[in-house]
Amino acid sequence: MRRDAQEVALPGSAKTRALLAYLAATSREHRRETLCSLFWNVPDDPKGALRWSLSKLRQVVNDPETPRLIADRETVRLELAGTRCDFARLASAARLDDPAALEAAAEIRGEFAPGLALRGCEEFESWLLAAREDVRQRQMQVWRKLVSLHSAEPERALPFARWIVEEDPLGESGWLTLIALLHAAGRGDEAAAQRDVAVRTLEHAGIEVPAALLHPGAPAPVPVSRPLPSGKPVIRQRVEFCTAPDGTGLAYSCVGSGPPLVKTANWLNHLEFEWESPIWRHWIEELSSDRKLVRYDERGNGLSDWKVSDLSFEAFVQDLETVVDAAGVERFDLLGISQGCAVSIAYAVRHPERVRSMILYGGYSQGWAARNDPEELARREAMVTLTGIGWGKSNPAFRQMFTTLYFPDATDEQAHWFNELQRISASPEGAQRLQRALSVIDVRHLLREVKVPTLILHSREDSVVPFEAGRILARHIEGARFVPLDSPNHLVLAQEPAWPKLVGHIREFLANPEG
């Protein structure tokens, strides 16, 4: 506590200081019985102990003209108007994108209420642990926002990236961002040294090291501003983080402005790596040119947590629910690609009031293990086995198998990017688990329950998801429009004649989904 820039000595009693922290952080009125239960749950005289602590606090918090400790016979509160409370400032900054507030809050470091654990006060201890974790998460959120905000000026972003690593040395994405910023700042030697430290730290903790950290030749890109095609404004990607109900960390980003369009995650996403990718760039530019595009990385994939116990379909749907709530979008158009279509379908059935329309591209209602195709099943099982052998290796031969399957018409540049995307988006074990999880998806029972306007697009020669899978969606979703695309690729590439056709159909549908 400070008054007129001078530090004010607090009472020596740990419970009295803890009471002050609790009143300041909660910033509301409390009944005296509640405070007695929290701090003096003993047979002696808890009310007398509370009165004694309040008398000590009045001496330090009350101004001659402004009594800040407001207490009557029933309740107690701390009046914070006209003060600067770090706890409140940090909470406010973490919710906003105001650069000045973020810069000021970034300096609030360290543990909340250090040294105030109270033995025997289990209820307070539980609150204190939660409050400390809230503060830690808000600190990390502020620093991540500043890294993204200053990504075009790596020297300005570096201090915040360093603090993220200091606070969470076992977080792979923090290391990747720090190393990318060091490369962008021209500090190649330091980047190499930090990479070595990251690898040793993760290995010592028994955490599988991401491929992007093991191979110095492929530093992770850092989010930056870049111009869209001629005549369009500069767009900036801002990566945010939220937490699913089971504690899994999810990375998401919002790009552009206008009516919200939410893209459901699909396998092989990486928010940062896709930003300059010739596989995804034209999609991101087009979809965000006049809309707010919300994207996120699937659990076990990209910048979201890799080490997850639950890779069930239900978890995938809950992740979508978590992201749209965190992004603050209430009613939106929903875009599903590949297995993201099944997740979109389940979400639209559960929350029809929030989905204005739905676009399903290259999707299916049944995963490959549920389609009863012996030839496809044998091929896919072989691919899962090979994934465990060659996924994380520096030689791209194994990953090229996937690239050829997904993008037979890819240019050399596009094939290289997709090879790299596979390597940095998931671990070999994670890639295997994801393939298994996606193989058993089955939402056939939900198709006739879809009540939102739906557009379905599918490449005729798609080797990943059969063309017939798209036709099944169209046959069973009432009123759905179906558009076949003349392409052999799982994701239509920018140079294909099918691309402007796809864009035209999406734009027409979004303009009038009921038409």
Secondary structure, 3 states (H helix, E strand, C coil): CEECCEECCCCCCHHHHHHHHHHHHHCCCEEHHHHHHHHCCCCCCHHHHHHHHHHHHHHHHCCCCCCCEEECCCEEEECCCCCCCHHHHHHHHHHCCCHHHHHHHHCCCCCCCCCCCCCCCHHHHHHHHHHHHHHHHHHHHHHHHHHHHCCCCHHHHHHHHHHHHHHCCCCHHHHHHHHHHHHHCCCHHHHHHHHHHHHHHHHHCCCCCCHHHHCCCCCCCCCCEEECCCCCCEEECEEEEEECCCCCEEEEEEECCCCEEEECCCCCCCCCHHHHCCCCHHHHHHHHCCCEEEEECCCCCCCCCCCCCCCCHHHHHHHHHHHHHHHCCCCEEEEEECCHHHHHHHHHHHCCCCEEEEEEECCCCECHHHCCCHHHHHHHHHHHHHHHHHCCCCCCHHHHHHHHHHCCCCCHHHHHHHHHHHHHHCCHHHHHHHHHHHHCCECHHHHHHCCCCEEEEEECCCCCCCHHHHHHHHHHCCCCEEEEECCCCCCCCCCCCHHHHHHHHHHHHHHCCCC
